[in-house]
Amino acid sequence: SVFGDESSTTTTRITGSLPVEYRQWREIVSFDTRLQRIDGTLPPQYSDWNRTIEVFLVGYNSLSGTLPESYASWSRMSNFVVGTNSLSGTLPASYGAGWGTSLLVVQFSQNSFHGSLPAEAYAHWTNITLFGASINNLTGTIPDAYGSAWNRTINEFYCADNQLNGTLPDSFWLWSRISVFAVGTNNLTGTLPESYGPGWGDSISYFEAPKNGLNGTIPRAYGTYWRNMSHIALTQNKLSGTLPATLARWTKLSFLYLRDNLLEGTLPIEFGAAWSTSISQVNLASNLFEGSLPQEYSAWTSLTSLDCGNNRLNGSLSSSFGPAWGPTITSFTATNNRFIGSIPSSFSAWTSIGRFAADGNALNGTIPVYIPTAWSQLTLLYLRSNRLSGTIHNNFDQLKQLNQLYLNCNDLDGTVPSTFRTMTALQYLTVSGNPKLSGPLPAAWGTSGASLSLRLLNLQNTSLFGTLPSSWSTSSSSLFSLGSFLTVCHTQLCGGAPPGGISVFVLQLCLQDDDSLCAMPDVAALASKAASFPVSSLPPCSSSTVAPPTTAPPSNRWQNATTIKFTSAQTAVAIIGGPVAAVAALAASTSAGLGTVRAGAAMRLVACGGATNDDTHDDEDVNELALLGGGYLAGYLGVCILLGVLVAWRVYTKKDVVSSGSSSSSSSSLWSATTTHLRLPGRAWGIVSGVVPSLVEYGLGLLVAAHSDPGLVVLGTVSLACSLLTCAWVWTIVTCRFDNVEWKRTDLRRRTTTTTTTPRRASSSATHISNQLLHSNKKKVLSVLVHRLHARMEEYTRQRSHGTWMDAHHHRGKKRNNEEESRSSPLSFVATHGAVFEDYCEGRVWFVVWESALAVAVSVLSAVAGAVTEACNALQIVGAVLQMAGLVMLVVARPHREARALCVGVAMEVLGFVGGVCLLVSAAAFPDDDSNSWSTAASDVLQAQFYVGAALVVIDGLYSRRIINALRSFFNAEQNKRQQPELSLPTHSWVHGGELRHRQLRDLIATICTQQRKQKRQGNIYQEQQY
């Protein structure tokens, strides 16, 4: 064996140094002194063996000094192993040409060599099969020259645990026979070369490059070509992207280590069946993975260890993992994720489990009753920071090997069992942060015969009462050893130190912050995060402290901490949702703007169940929620302030009404003209409509996640108040205040005689042309269909536009008899509020309430879903039904006056309907699997609804020039060089399809004349309005 063979060792090992006299062995071929106790240096005189020596094996000794340069004369050297000694110096470059093509194996590992790897020199070893230089102090880069030089023979390459830098050489793809490649724990950077995939093919089976600075993604080609891969380790790098599904082709994979990277996305379900019989250890901890832990992984029948902690996984733990992994699983870690539900009873089949860590999640239910009996080999049990309730089982003393028990920050009640006294192996016990945990401290823990000896006992923030038992004194028991930690603050304990006292060598502390109390206790760092709290500081006992407290102490903020979780896609939708809605308003597409915002809220509803009470994720999500909520509130207030400033500026500069001569325009006239010109406050609803539902969602979310933080409470309250007041104002416009408006019908008979003949001829002509083109040129059929569709759209617009919205007082025979009545007349309701309802025809104004209420309802569901994870499926079903109802109501009501607006709405709602169906199937058929294909499809379709809707709104607004015209109406100055005032008129939707009907023109002229007479009486001069 190149590395030595334990079976070749003898009871008595050789000691001392290598004798110089051995130089006289003129015919020696092989020298093997591995696994002895030889010290001293390598004799340079052994160079006299240059004619015969082929194998030199001195590994696993205590040799020191440097490698003799004279050994370069060993021209027949094939195997040179000096690994695991104390040799130093540099690697001799002279060995390269000296040993040349005869060298097959060289092993320098586990010494103290420094310097760089000789590049061109060692390239002479063109027949080398194994190169080992791991665990040294080598620097520099990995020579690119080795690629082409060793391409035909190299089989194993070890350079791990050095200080090498640079990138992985691209030329190494030529190593077509490489099976083991280990370069971990260096300073390598760059990406994983894609060329290694096809270059190494079936030969590679062991690939290790952990603890470097590698970035980029895991190449898909590795999965495609490395079909014999059995061991891969890429931990502690900077790899990103998703796990390629092609890795499922590694059907012989046993070990997968990808901990501490930036990998994201969901865990591929394909890995389940592909690795069913081979996989043994999987470590995916400390990444950015989302979704659930696929139940398909229950096919891993040989699994011994799984670590998926510190990710963003959600959903419940599948009960199918129990019997599938039962015979083999020894370690399971799911720390700091977003798992919900209870610990499955089927996990009782894990009879070999030694470590179970599911802390930092949102698990509920009780501590499984089978743990003390079924998990007899358990050494570590981490269940802190969940929502577990019930009592601590009395039979935990059956866990004879249990060393660490962390139950802090749950909702446990009952007492601390006295049976712990016989748990010899238990050293770390934390039950802090359980306000309902009460009762006296067990005196039995320190009595004679007790074998419990603790290094950490954390009891603070509970309702334990009474005195510290005298049996706990360090003078009479071994309950606490020197250097132990004890916390008893914020309890009902009293009476000071027990008789006999607690040794000063037992650190008596009080944790000062939430993170310390609920985090995994780091005993070494506890002292720096805690204040001294000696047990002598406990207050004197009274009747209230020696009996159960009438009320439990306040719950810790971590107890019920729930927040809305955000993925990167959902955050992006939330950030750009407001601007998209504002653009939709400028394009006169308030309905479309509400649709895009609703799609964003529905996307977050799909991720229902992502709440967690883990400190790290809570802080991240609350901060992100606060930033989004604050951003939307700032946008809302910014729009209001901007519009106020714009109105004040136009009034001040008299952009809309300008006085002439000695007469001055009254403030009421200026205000009337400006608000009419800007169509305010009605148009303001269009701009903020896309912000209001989001304010509802984030306002509720902030109030839920506030944890008594006054800043978050204020921010959530203000956001919710602004949104609800805005909704109430809009709803009053189309309900109780709508009597100020009436629908003025036009002469349908005259319209029919003048406008319907052309479409009929067009339709007939289109049919004739279609019949001809189908026989002559099929490529033009599409244009015919487009022509027909355009004709139908024009027909729809004509049918829905047979009237216009007018102020009610214009057509009820009311006349102003004097100048005072004219001056005091109210602003035109249609001009100032019409932007809310003018897009809809008669009898369909209620659709304003429907679409805004629908958006608010989905936003409320999204906010509630982030807090009430138990009702996740029910909320998703309700949200799915509302999403589907959007399309149904739109098709049935057809409220829009223009066919183009209806088509944009239908295009968006079709995607919303499909997303709702997918969400409904996911919630109803897969209630315990949050990452099923239906859920993923729902998220993707709803995301598509958002972006498609945004694109359609922008395209339609630019095509119709509505965005440009709206901006001009806000900021343009008068075009007339003399700056004569513009006539202030209500802007009605009187023009459709580019044609003015003569009766509408007559009404328009009558209105102009009426307003001119009124304004002339006030001494104002007006410019004629051009239409």
N, C-alpha and C positions, 0 to 999 in steps of 0.2 A: 504494500500500500504506500502511495506517495506520502500520505500524511501520517503514517505510523499506524500500527495495529496493536490494540490493547492485548490481543491474544499472544503477541510475540514477546510481551514483557515477562520478566522473571521475578521471583520473590525478592532477590537481591539485585539492586541496581548499581550500575557502575558510577563511581564518583571520581573526582579529581579532574585533571586537565588531559588534553590529548597529547600523548608523547610525541616529541619531535622525531624520535628514533624510527617511527613508522615510515619515514621517508624512504627507508631502504627496501620497502616492498615493491620490487620492480615489476611484478606481474599482477598487481591488484587490479580488479575490474569493478568491484562494488564495495562501498564502505557504508555501513548502516549502524549508527549508534543512537537512533531515535528513542525517546521516552526513557532517558537515563537521567543522571544527575551530574552531568559533565559541566564544568565551568572553565574559566580561562578563555584563551583566544584560539582562533584557528591558525595553526602553524603554517606560515608561508612556505616552509620547506616541503610541504606536500605537493608542491608543483613538480617534484621529481616524478610524480605518477603520470606525467603528461602523455606517455605512450599508451597506457592501458586503461586508466580509470574512465568508467562510463557512468557509474551511479554513485552519488555522494549525498547521503541522507544523515543529517545531524539535527533534525528538528526536535522540538520539545525538550530542550535542555536549558542550561543557564549560561550559554556562551556569550561573551562580550567582545568588545573591540570592533574592528572593521573587517570587511571582506578583503582578503589579500588580492592585490592586483596580479600576482604571479599565477593565480589559478586560471588566468586567461589562456595559459598554454595547454590546458586540457582539451585538446582538439577533438577528442572522441566523447566528450561529455553529453549525455542524453537526459539524465535526471539529476537536478541540483535542488536540494531542499534544505533550507536553513531557517525555516519558519519557527515561530514561537521560541525565541531566544531573547537576548538583550543586546543584539548587535546594533551598531550605529554607523554613522558616516553616510556616504553616498553610494548609490548603485554604480559599480564600475562599468564605464562605457566599453572598456577593453574586452569585456566578456562577449560582446556582440560579435565582432569578427572572429574572436578567438574560438568560440564554440560553433559559430556558423550554423550550417544545416544539420548538424548532428543533434542539436538540442531539441528535446521533446517536451520536457517538463521543467519549469523553474518556479520555485516557491520562496519568496522573500517575506511573507506575511508575518504580522505580529512581532515586529522588532521596533527599532527607533531610527530607521533610515530617514534621511531628509534629502532635500534637493529635488530635482525633477527627474522624470522618466527619460532615459536616453532615447532619443527619437531615431535618428538614422542608424545608430549603432545596433540597437536591438532589432531593427528591421532586417538584419542578416539572418535572424532565426526563422527561416522560411518554412520549417517543418514543425514548429512549436504547436503543441496541443493544449497545454495548460500554462497560464501566466497568473501568478498570484503575488500581489504586493499590498494586500489589505492591512489595515491597522498599523500604519506607520505615520510619518510626518511629511510625506511627500507633497510637493507643491508644483505649480505650473499646470500645464494643460495635458490632456491625454493626447499623445502624438497621433496625428492624422496618418502618419507614414505606416502605422501598424495595419491600416485597413487593407491596402493592396499587398503588403508583404506577407501577412499571415492568412490571406483569404482562403487558402486551400486546406488548412489543417487545424486552425484554432478551434478548440471545442469549449474551453472554460476560460473566463477572464474575470479576475478578481482585483479590484482596486478600491474597495470600500474603506471607509474610516480613514481618510487622509484629509488633505487640505487642497485638493485639486480644484481648479477653476476652469473657466471656459465652457464650451458647449460639447455635447456629444458629437464626435466626428461623423460627418455624413458618409465618409468612406467605409465605415464599418459595415455598411449594408452588404459588402462583398463577402462577409464571413458566412458563407452558406452552410457551414457545419457547426456553428455556435449553438450550444445547448444551455450554458450557464453564463449569465452576464450580470455582474454585481458591482455597482459603482456608488452605493449609498453612502450617506454621511460625508459629503464633500461640499464644495461651493459651486457646483455646476449650475449653469443657467441655460436659457434658451428653451426650445421646444423639443418634444420627442420626435425624432426624425421619422417622417412617414415612410421613407424608403426602407427602414428596418423591417417593415411588414413583409413585403414580397421577397426582400433579400434574405431574411432568415427563415422564412417559411415554416415548415414542419419541424425543423431541427431545434428551435428554441423551446425550452420547457421551464426555465427558471430565469426571471427577470427582476432585478432589484435595483431601484434608484431612489430610495427614500432619503429624507433629510437633506434635500438640496434646494435649489431655487428654480426648479423647472416650472415653466408656465405653458400656456396654450391648452389644447384639448388632448384627450387620449385618441390617437388616430384610429379611425374605423378600420384601416387596413390591418391593424394588429389582430382584431377579431377575425378578420377574413382569412388571414394566412397562418396565424400561429395556432394551428389546430391541436398541437400537443402541449400547450401551455398548462402547467400544473401549479406554478407558484409565481405570483406577481405582487410586488410591494412598491408602492409609489407614495407612501405616507409623507406628510410634512413637506409638501411642495406648494406650488401656487397654481396647480392645474385647475382649469375651469371647464365650462360647458357641461354637457350631459353625458351619461354613460352610453356608449354606442350599443345599440341592440345587437351588433355583430359579435359582441363578446359572448353571446350565447353559444357560439360555435366552439368555445373552449370546453368541450365535453369531458376533459380530464382534469379540470381545474380543482385543486384542493385548498389553496390558500389565496385569499384576495384581501389585500391591505391597501386601503385608499384613504385612511384617516388624515385629518388636518389638511384639507385642500379647499378649493372654492367650487367644487362640483355642485351642480344644481339639477333641477328637473325632477321627474318622478323616477322611481326605481323600476326598471324594465321587468315586466311580468315574464318575459321570455326566459329569464335566468332560472326560473323555477324548474321546469321540466328538463332544461338543457343540463343543469348541474345536479340532477337528482341524486345520483349515487356517488359522485366524486367529491363534492364540496365539503370541507371540514371546518374551515375558519373564515369568517367574513368580518371585516372591520371597515365600516363606512362612517365612522364617527367624525364629528366636527366638520361638516360640510354644509351645504345649503339645500339638501334634498327636501322635496315637498311630497304631498300626497300621502297615501297610506303605506303600510308595510304589506306588500301583496300577499294574499293568502295562497297564491301559487307557490310560494316558497316553502309551503308545507311538504313539497315533494322532496326536500333535502333530507334524506333519511340518514345521512352520515354526519350531520352537522354537530359540531362540538362547541363552537363559540360564535356568537353573533353580537356585534357592537354597532348600533345605529344611533348612538347618543349624540346630543348637541346638533340636531338638525331641525327641520320644520315639519316633520312627519306628523300626520294627524289621523283621525279615525280611531277605530278600536283595534285591540289586539285580537287577531283571529283565533277562534277556539280550535281551528284545525291544526295549529302549531303544536298543540298538546300531545296527542298520540303520535304525531309524525316525528317530532324531535325527542320524544320521551326517553328512549333508551340511551341516547348519546349526548344530549346537550349538557354541558357543564357550566357554561357562562352565558348569561343573557343581559345585555345592557341597552336600555332605551332611554337613558337620562336626558332631561331637558329637551323634550319634544312637545307635541300637542295632542297626545293620545287621550282619548276619553273612554268612558265606559268602565266596567269592572275588570278585574283580573280573572280570566276565564277559569272555570272549575276544571277544565280539561288539562290545565297545566300541572295537575297533581301527578300526571304521568312522568314528569321530569324527575325521576328518582335519583339521577346523578348530578343534579344541579348544585354547584358550589357557590356561584355568585349570581344574584338576581338584583338588578338595579333598574327600577322604573320610576325614579324620583324626578321631580321637576316637570310633571305633566298635569293632566286634569282628570286623573282616574278617580272614580267614586266607588261606592259600595264599601264593604268591610274588608278587613285583612283576611284573606282566605283561611278557612279553618284547617285545610289540609297541610299547610306549611309545616307545622311542627312535627307532623307524623310522616308525610310523604317525602319531604326534602331533608332527609336525615344527614346529608353531607354538606348542608349549607354552611358557608363561612361568612358571607357578606349578604346583608339584606338592606337595600336602600329603597325606602318608600316615602321619603320626605317630600314636602311641597306638592301634595296632591289634595284630594278632597275626600279622603278615606274617613269613614265614620265607624261607629261601633267601639268595641273594647279591645284591649290587648290581651290575647289569649293566655290563660294560666298555664297551658302546657308547653310554652316556649322552652321550658327547661329540658325538653327532649332533644333540642338542637345542641348536642354536646360539642360540636365544632364551630358554632356561631361565634364570631369574633367582633363583628360590627353590626349594630342594629340602629338604623336611623329612621325614626318615625316623626320627626319634628315637622311642624307647620302642616297639620291636617285638621280634622274635626273629630278626633278621637275623644271618647268619654270613658267613664269608669275609673278604675284605680290602676296603680302600678303593681303588677303581680309580685307577691312575695316569693314565688317559686323561682325567681331569677337567682336565688341564693346559691343554687347548685350548678350554675352555668360557669364552669371553670374557664372556658375559652373566651368568654365575653369580656371585652376590654373597653368598648366604645358604645355608649348608650345615650341617645338624645330623644327626648319626648317633648322638648320645648315647643311653644307656639301651638299648643292644643288647649284652648281656653276651657273646654269642658272636662278636661282630665282633672280629677279631684281625688279626695281621700288622703289619709295620712301616709307618711313615708314608711315602707316596710322595715320594721326593726329586725326582721329575720335575716336581712342581707348582711348584717355584721355580727350575728350571734355565733356561738361555738358550732363548728361543723359546717359553716358556710364557706363555700369555695370561690365566691364572687370577688374579683379584684379588678377595679375599674381604673382606666387611665383618663376617661372622659365621662362625666355625668352632667347632662344639661337638662335642667328642670324649669328654667325660667319661662315666664308668660304662660303659666298653667294656673289651675285653681287648687293645687295641692295645699293642704292646710295642716295645722298642728306643729309640733316641734320636731327638730332633728333627733332621731333616736339616740340614746346614749350608747347603744351598741355600735354606732357609726364612728365613734371617736377613734382617732388613729392610735391612741394608747391601748385600746382593747381589741382592735380588729385590723384586718389587712384589707378592708374594703377599698381604701385609697392607698396607692403607692406614692413614693416620692416623685414629684413632677406631675401629678395628676391635675385635672381641671375640674372644677365644680362651679356650677351656676345655679343660684336659687333665688335670684331677684325677680320682682314682679310676680310673686306668688302670694298665697295666704299663710305661708310659713312664718313662724314666730319663735320667740324664746331664745334667740341668740345661738351660740355654739353649744353643742351637747356637753354633758359632763365629761371631762377628760380632754375636750377640745379637739379641734382639727389642726393638724400640723401646719406650720407656716410654709412647709414645703409642698403643700397642696394649694395650687393657685385657685383662689376663690374670686371669680370674675362675674361681670355682668355685661353681656353683649349689647352694644350701643346702637346698632343699625339693623335694618331689615335684612340686608344681604347676609350679614354674619349669622343671624338667627336662623334663617331658612336655607342658607347655602350648605353645601357639603362641608362639614367642619374640617378645617385645616389646623390641626393641633399646634403646629409650629407657628402659625400666624395668629392664633387666637389672642395672644397677649397684646399684640399691636392693635387689635380691633375692639378691645374690651377695656372696661374700667374695673378697678379693684372693688370687690364687694365681699368683704369677709362675712362669714356667717354670723359673726358677733354683731353685725349691723342689723340683723333681723329684729323687728320691734318686739316689745313685750307681748305676751299672749293675753288675749281677752276672750270673752265669750264668743266673739265673732270670728276669732282666728283659730279656735280649737274645735270648731264645728264647721260643717259644710257651709260655704258662702251662699247667701240668698240669691245673689246674681253673679254670673260669671264675669270675669274681667273682659274689657272690650276685645273684640276679635282683632287679630292682627290684620294689617292691610293686605297681607299676602293670602289671607284665608280664602277670600272670595274674589280674588283679582281676576277679572276677565276682560279681555280686550278683543277688538276686531283684528284679525290677522290680514296682512296684505302680501300678495305676491308681487313680483316686479311688474307683471303685465297689468295687474289690478291697480297698482300705484300709478303706472303710466296713464291708464284710463282716467283715474281720479284727477291727475294733474291737468290733463288737457281737456277734461270734460267741460269745465267752465268756459274757456276760450271758444271751444266749438259751439257751445250753446249761444254765446254772444254773437258769433258769426252767423248762426242760424237766425238770430233775431234781426240782424241787419239785412239778412236775405228775406225777411218777412216770413220765416218758417219757424215760428214758435213751437208748433206741434212737432216738427222734426227735432228741434233742440231738446224738448222734453223727452223725446224718444231716445236720443243718444245718452242722456243722463240716466234714464231708466235702464238702459242696457248695461251701463257701468255698475249701477247698484245691483242688478241681477247677477253680474259676474261675481261680485263679492258675496252674494247670497249662496252661490254654488260652493264657495269655500266654507260654508257653515260648519261649525264644529272645530274651528281652528283656535278656540280660546284656550288659554293655558294660564297657569299661575306660576310659571317659571319666571324667576327674577329677570334673567337676561332678556328673554323674548318679550316679557311684559314691558320692560323699559323701552325696548326698541319700538314695539307696536304703539304704546301710548305716545311716545314722542312723535312717531309718524302720524298718528291720528291727530295729535295736537297741531302739527304743522299743516296738515291738510285742512282741518277745520278752521284754523286761524287764517290760512290762505284764502279759503272760500269766503270767510267773513270779511276779510280785508278787501277782497274783490267786490263783494256786495256793497260795503260801505264806500269803497272807492268809486263805484259807478254812481251811487247816489250823490256823493260829493261832486263828482265831475259834472253830472247833469245840472246840479244846482249852480255850480260856477258858470256853466255854459249859458244857462238861462239868464243869470245875473249879468253876464258879459253882453249878451245880445240886447237885454233891456237897457243896460247902461249906454251902449253904443248906438241904440235905436236902429238896429239892423233891420227890423221888420216894420217899424212905424217911425217915420221921421217927421218932425214938425216943420212948419213953413211959416215964414213971416214972423209976426209977433205972437202967434198962438203957439202954445206948447202942448205937446201930447200928454194926456193924463197918465198916471201910473197904471191905472186899470186898463187903459187902451194898450199901453206898451206890454203889460203882462199878457193880455188877451192875444195880441198879435204874435208874441214870441211863443207862447205855449201852443197856439194853434199851428204855427209854422213848424215847430219841432214835434208836434203831435204828442205832447206830454200831458199827463203822466202815463198815458196808455202805452207808448213805445218803451217806457222804462220797464214795464212788465216783460216785454219781449227780451230785453237785455238780461234781466236778472232771473228769468224763468228757469234757465239752466242751472242757476246757482242755488235756488231755493230748496229743491229736493235734497241736494247734497248737504245743505246746511241742516236740514232735518236729521239726516243720517248721522253726520259727524257730531251734531249737537247732542243727540241721544247717546252716541258712542262715548263722547267725552264725559257725560254725566254718569254713565255706567262705570267707566274706567277711572273716575276722578280720585277714588281712594281718599276722600276728604281733602284733597288738594284744592285750596281755594281758587288758585289760578285756573285750573281745569274746570271747576264748577262754574266760575264766572264766564269763561269762554263758551262752555256748552250751553249755559242758560241764555246768553246773548244770541248765540247762533240760532237756537231753537225759537226764541222770541221773534227775531227778525223774520225768520222763514214763515212762521205761523201767522204773524200779522200781515205779511205780504199776501199769503194765500187768502186770508180772510178779506182783504181789500179787493182782490181780483174777483173773488166769488160774489161779493156784493154788487160788482159792476154788472154781472150777467144774471142777477137775481132781483134783489129788492130795488136796485137803482136802474133797472133796465126799462122802466116805464118812461124814461127820458128819450127812448129811441123807438122808432117804428120803421117797418119795412115798406118802402115805396115801390109798388109794382109798376112796371112799364107795360106798354100796349103789346101783349103777346101776339095778338092777331096781326098787327102791323109788322112786328119783328118776323113773324113766320112768313109773311108774304114777301118780305124783302131779303130774307137771309137763308131760307131753307132750300131754295131751288138750287143754289150752287152746290151745296154738299150732296144733294141727291144726284145731280148730274155727275159730280165728282165720283160718287160711289158707283153709279152706273158705268161711268167711263173707266173707273178702276177695275170693275168686273170684266169689262170687255178687253181692256188691256191685259189683265191677268190671264184670260183665256188664250189670248194670242201668244203671250210670252211663255206660257207653260209649254206650248208646242214649238216655239221658235228658239227661245233662249232661256233656259232654266236659271241661269245666273242672275236674272233680273227679277225673280220671284220675290226676293227679299225686299226690294225697293217697292214693289206693289203692296206687300204686307205693311210696310212702314207707312205708305200712303193711306191705306185703310185705317190704320191705327190713329194716324194724325186726324183723319176725318172724324173718327169716333170721339176723339178727345175734344175737337172743336164743337161737336154736337153736345157733349156733356157740359162744356162751359156755357154754351148758349142756353141750355135748359136750366142750369143752376144760376145764371146771371140775369134773370128776368126782372130784377129789381135792384134797389140800393138802400143802404141804411141812411136814414135821415133823422134829424132832431125832431122830436114829437111836436114841439111848439111851432114848427114851420108849417105844419099841415093841419092844424086844428082850428083854423079860423081866427086865431088870436092876432090882434093888431095893437101895435104900440101907438098910443095917441099923443104922446108928448115926448119931448126931448129927455126928460128925466127918466122915463121908463126905458128909453133906448140906452141911456148910459148905464143903467143899473141892470140890464139884461144879462143873464148868465152866459158863460162861455159855451160854445157849441160842444155838446157832450160827445157827439160822433167825432169831431175833430180832435178832441183832447183824449178820449178814451177808446176811440174806435179801433186802435191797433190791437186791442184785446180780442175783439169778436168779428172784425170786418172780413176775415178770411172765410167765414162760415155763412151759409145761406140761411134763409128764414126757417125757423123751427129747429135749427141745429146748434144754436148758441150754447145749449147745455153741454156740448162736447168740450168746451173750455174747461168746465168743472171736471168732467170725466178724465180728460188726459192729464190735468195737473194733479188730481186726486190719485190717479193710478201711479204716477211717478212718485208722489209722496208716500203712497202705501208700500211700494217696493223698497223705497229707501228706509222706511221704518222697519220693515221685515229684515233688511240687511243689518241694521243696527242691533235689533233684538237678537238676531241669530248669532252675533258675535258674543253675546252675553249669556244667553240661555241655551247652552249646547244640548241640554236634555231634550229640548223641543226642536232640535235641528231638522229632522225629517219632516215634521209637520209644517214648519215654516217654509221649507223648500217646496213642499207640495202646494201651499197657498201661493207662494211666489210664482210657481210654474203656471198655475191656473190664471193668475193675473196677467202674466206674459202672453198667454194664448188668447186671453180675452181682448187684448189690445187689437189684434188683427180682426177678430170676429166683430167687435163693435165698429171698427173703421169700415169694414165691408158692408155691414148692414146699414149704418147711418149715412155713409158717404157725405160728410158734412161740408166738404170744401167746395168753394165756388169755382175753382179752376181745376181742370183735370190734371194739370202738371203737378200741383201740390198733392192731389190724391195719389198719383202714381209714386211720388217720392215717399209718401207715408206708407203705402202698401209694400213697397220694396223693403223698407225697414222692418215693418211689422211681420213680414213673412219670415225673416231671419229670427225675429223675436219669438214667433210661434214655434219654429223648429227648436230653438234653444229651450223654450218652455217644455216642449215634449220630451226632449232629452233629460232635462232636469227632473221632470215628473217620473220618468222611468227609473232614473237613478235613485231618487228618494224612496220610491215605492218598492222597487225590486231589489235594491242593494242598500238597505238602511245602515249596514255596518261597514260598508266599504266606500270610503270617500274618494277613492282614486280609480273607480271603475271606468270603463271606456265610455259609458253614457255620461258620467260626470265630466270627463275630459272633453267630450264632444259638446256638451252644453256650454262649458267655458269658452271653447273655441268659437262656437257659433255666435254666442253673445258678444264676444270680442269683435267678430266680423260684423255684427249688426252695428256696433259702435262706430267702427272705422268706415264701413260702407255708408252708413247714414251721414257721417261727417263729410265724406267725399261728395255725396249727392247734394247735400245742402250747399256746399261751397260752389260746386259746378253749376247748380241751378241759379244760385244768387249771382254768380258772375255772368252767366249766359243771359239772364234777364236784366242785368245791370241794376238789380235792386240794391246790392251792397254799395256800389258806387253812388247811386242816387241818394241812399240813406246817409252816407258820409257827407255828401254835398249839402244835404239839407241841414246837417248839424253845423258845419263849419264854413259854408260858402258865404262870401260877401256879395253885395248886389253887383250885377254886371253893368248896369247903366253908369256911364262915366259921370253923370251929374248927381249920382247917388240919390236918385229920387226913390221914395219909399215904394215898397212892393205892396200890392193889395193883399190884405190878410183875409184869406177865405178858408173855410173848412175844406179839407182834402178828402173828397168822397171817391169811392171806387166807381166812377161814372164812365170810365173808359175801359172797354173790354175789346181785345182783338184788334186794337188800333182804329176802331170806328166810333164816331160820336152819333148817337141817334138824335134826330132833330127835336124830339120831345124833351130829351135830357138836356140838349143845348138850350132850349127855351127856358127850362127850369134854372139852368145855370145863369143865363143872362138876367133872369128875374132876380135871382139872389144877389148878383153883382150890383144891379141897380139899387136894390133895397139897401145894401150896405153902403153904397156910395152916398145915397141921400142922407143916411144916418151920420156918416162921418163928415160930410160937408157941413151939417148943422153944428158940428163941433169945431169947425174952422180948419180941418185938415185937407191936404191935397194929396191925391193918390195917383199912382201910375197905373195904367191899364194892365190888367193881368193877361199874360199871353198863354193861350192853351193851344 
